[in-house]
Amino acid sequence: MRSISRLRGRRPGGVVALLTTSLLATTLLVAVTGVGTAAPSAPDNTVYQLANGCYAVQSASGDFVRRDAAGYRTDQVSVDEAEGFRLHAAQLGRFMLYGTDGSMLAHDGADAVVATAVATPLTDWTVMSSDENFVLTATTNGRQLVTRDASLAMAEPGSQPDAGSFTLVPRTGCADFPESEVNATGNPTEIGLGGEVRGFIDTHVHMNASEFMGGNLHCGRPFDPQGVTAALVDCPDHQPNGMPALLENVLSYGNPFETHDTTGWPTFADWPAQDSLTHEQTYYKWVERAWRGGLRIFTNLFVANRILCELHPSKRNPCDEMETVRIQAEQTRELEDYIDAQYGGPGRGWFRIVSSPAEARQVAADGKLAVTLGVEISEPFGCSLRNGVAQCDENDIDRGLDELYDLGVRQMIVTHKFDNALGGTRFDGGITGVAVNIGNYLGTGEFWQSEPCQGIAEDNELPTKVDGAQNLIGMLPLGVTLPVYPAGPQCNTRGLSSLGEHMIRGLMDRGMIVDIDHLSVKAADEALTILEAAQYSGVVSSHSWSDPSYYKRIYALGGFVALYAGQLESSDGTSETDGKPKEKGFIQAWREAREMRSDDYYFGFGYGADTNGFGPQAAPRGDADVNPLQYPYTAFDGTVMDKQHAGTRVFDVNTDGVAQYGLIPDWIADMRIAGGPDGDAIIDDMSRGAEAYLQMWERARN
């Protein structure tokens, strides 16, 4: 187990119908019997604006609700002596009633109303207005909260109209519902329509990883209707001490028998961490801090991998990649609604999904975060490859692209990790490459095929003799062994197939953005040739998974380049563990990419955090102990950023690195130190990133 001040070394690197039925039943009962007051209406601004308010609950008889030992009584005549409830918005029109002692109003699934300290779906209430009063029904089963014998109870909806009508009386003295803090002072700069959008862009992040690979591999969620205490919990199969978490231990620690503190909220003793690869890092409050610190465009990529999903033993979601995309798209819309609910109603939140550059500019003008959608899956539209035979055709691609477009997807990666019917993939190196190559065999019936690279562009070095590879051979069928590749630069023999060409042209026809990352060198070259022939600007390299020699061609087209959000400084010498040269830092890679820019187009720069994507985030800067980023600091737009607090944990980029997404602004502010004489220049280029991306997108749609 590690302390929060010691960081591990880098390792390679998801009941509306029932409620509607209840509402209809209520309306029908009143219409047929003529009993009671007007039927409750669907949630409106009166309901939405209850969010985060402090209220006493008063029955139709005038008595107030108070706590007693077992639950609640309705026999209190004074609002000052009544229980004070903080109304936490569980979703639009849904609330949790949080009491002064931390207990919540709940039901037992039948007739009883109880108090509980644990946030569960049984604490979730749908609230509807009825004249000046409110009706509360259990979101899980549609039964209605009523008064009965000076207590609270549950009844069939509409069966006791007077007993089920309540007034919410404003009061003071309520407890605060648990939540992560943001610790930012100031508001994002608003701009005029048509004005330059100043701010950062992340072109590659996975906010819906809780739903991929069957839904049980990733621990934690970006939000939960029941709040942070339900969202940021460890996986059941990590309990009790982290030792059963085989994938986490191998990926993050390099030791299958490691342990970690599984507590999560509120202590976060061992996670999130910059190199913990199966724990949630994009909780919505952490993304909010990034927005407050300068983020203006956030490209959320839906991610899936059928083969890896089938290998993982625990699942609650299907492994079909397109079905996973649909699930993640729905979760993203639910998150947008959830954030709206926290701010008082539809459209009021800061998280806005956009599907055009014009919408993104409007969102930026409103001082909010523009969220674009993308896809990074291994078998788009079922386009797998089996023993060299494509498992899809052009009609499948056309239907699939139309569906993605209708879902709001505007950025697309064509191959990911495995060869598919569209083309070859860019190799992974090291132990990760061994595992992915085995997956390629299981998915396609073939290992990666290589040939000497032609030209300066290279795929990643193929894995040959790698420590730990023997532990993975058991995944292969009996009698199948790992291939041995020649030394030196080797490239995937597979380029872009005819179906891949059809995919590229289909993306262009729809004004979508082609992300060439993860394409083999040959496939990326052929894709760029198609784009150049059409003079199509809609092309990006979103997170350093293309050969850097292609950046000049991307820039010449008016495209956009973003680097993986890794270490700021370059590493000197060679790695002590594998003898290979260490990685080039973000600052030096930015300097080199900047030299390839085209003077014909507005220049700005971006990052692709790949958060939640099985890649470690940036560790603390090497000299942060003697030359730290000073808190509080002022972001480029004047926002004052202090250390972020979550429960009892205080995050500091100098000791934690980018442990979670809320530390991205701190990592960018740290560039001013790491960049030395270029510190101001890189901050300026990063703050021009959003505008540069928007101009690229606008050209693609013209």
C-alpha positions, 0 to 999 in steps of 0.5 A: 500500500502506498501513501499519497505522498509516494507515487508509483513508477509509471506502468504500461498502459458506463425508471422513467417508464415506471414513473410515467405509469404512476403519473398516468395512474394518478391522473386517471384516478382523479378523473374517474373519482373526482376525488381530491385536488388537481393532479400533480403536474410534471416537474417545472421551474418551481420544482427545479429551483428547489435544488440545494435549498433548505426546507421544512416539510409541512403536511396538508394539516399544517404539521411539520415533519420531524425526526424521531428514533425510528424515522419521521413524525408529522406532529410538529407545529413549529417550523423552527423545531421541524427537521431541516432538509437540504434538497439534493437534486438526484436528476431533473425533477428528482431529489434526496432529502438530506437531514441535519444529522446526515440521514436521508428520507427513504422508503423500504420498498413497500409501505414504511418510511425510514431514515438512512445514512446510506445514499441508495435509490430508496432515498430518491424522490420524484417531486411534482407541483400541485398548485402551491403544494408538492407531491413526492413519489418514490422514483424506484416504484412510483408509490406516493409519500403520505401522512398517516397517524402522525407519521410518514408512510407510502401509498398507491399514487393518488389514493390519498390526495390530501394526505399526499400533499406537502408544502416546502417551507424555506428555513435555515440551518440545514446540513450541506449535502456531501460533495467535492469542492471546486476551489476556484474563484471567478467565472469563465470569461464570456465572449461575444458571438463571433469573437475569439474563443480563448481557452484550452481544449482536450481532444481525447478523454473518456468520461464514460469508462464506467460503462465500457468492458462490460461495466464492472472493470472500472471503479467509480462513476462520473456522477451518481444520482445519489451523489458523491458517496455513491459515485466514488466507491471502489469496485466490489471485487477490489475488497477488502484490501485491493489484493483481489484487483488483479488488473489494477495491480498489474497495470498500476503497480506491476505486481499482481499481489499489491494492495491498496486502500479501497475507501474512496470518498471521503479519504481517497487514501490511495485513489484517484492517483495519476497511475491508478488505471482502473479508478474514476478520474473524471468525476463531474466536479473535477471536470467542473474545476478544469472548466473553471480553470480555462477548459473550453472544449472537452472531446468525450470519446466513447470507448469499447473493446469487444475482445477485452470485454469478453476476457473480463469475467464480470459484466453487467453490460453487453460486449457489443461495441456499438451497444456500448457506444449507445449506453455511453451516449445515454450516460453523457446525456444523463450527466448533462441533465444531472448537472442542469439539475444542480443549477436549477433546471434544463439548460442552466448547467455548465456542461453543454453537449454540442454538435456543431462549431456554431453551437460550441461558439454559443456555449463559449459565449455563454461562459460554459463548457462545450462538450463534443462527442467522439468514438474510439472503438476497435470494431466500428459497426461490426467491422472486424477482420477474421482470418483476413475476411472483412465482417462488414460491408459499405452499407454497414459503414453508411448505416453506422456513420448515420447512427453515430451522427444522429447520436451527436458524434463528430470525431472518429478514430478508425482503428484502435489497438487491433487490426480491423476490416478498415485497416491496420493499427499502430503497434503498442510496445512493451508488455502492453504490446504483448497483451494487445497483440494476443488480443489481435490474434483472438479477435482476427485469427492473426498476430500483427504482421510487420515489414521494414518501415518505408520512409521516416514514419515508424510504428511503435517498436514491436515487443520481442523479449519482454519481462512478464510476457510468459504470464500472458501466454495462457490466454492463447489457445494450446499450441499457439506461441507468440511471434518473434519480430526482426529487430529495428523499425518495423511497420504494420503491413496493413494499410487502409482497406477499400472499406477504410477508404469508404469510411474516410470519405463517409466521414468527410461527406458528413463534415465529421473530424477524422482522427488519424491516431492509432492508424498504422503508419501505412494507413495514416499515410493513405488516409492523409493522401485522401484528405489532401486530395480533397483539401479537407481540414477536418483532421486531428491527431488527438493524443500522440498516437500518430507518428510526429512526422505527420504533423506537418501534413495535418497542419498543411491541411488546416488540421489540429494537433494535440499531445498526450497530457504526460510529463512536461519535462523530457527524460534524459538517458535511458530507462533503468528497467528496459534500456530504451530511451525515455519519453520526450516531454510535452514541452519539447514535443510542443516546440517541435510541433510548433515548428511544423505549423502552417502560416495559412491558418490560425495556430493553437495547441491542445492536449489529449488527456486520455483520462480513464483510458488505461494510460497514466496521467502526468506525475509531479514535475521532477523538480517540483519539490524545490520549485513548486507551483505556488497555490493559489495561482491565477489562471490565464483568464484571471480565475484564482485556483487554490488546491482542490479539496474532496472530502478530507483529501487535498490535492496538490499537483506538486506531490500528486501529479494529475491524480484526477481531472481537476488538476489539469489546470494546475498541470497547465499552469505548471507549464509556465515553470517547466517551459522556462523562457518559453513558459509564456509562449506555451500558455498562450498557444494552449489558450488559443487551442479552442479557437484553432480547433473551432476554425478547423471544424468550421472549414470541415463543414464548409 
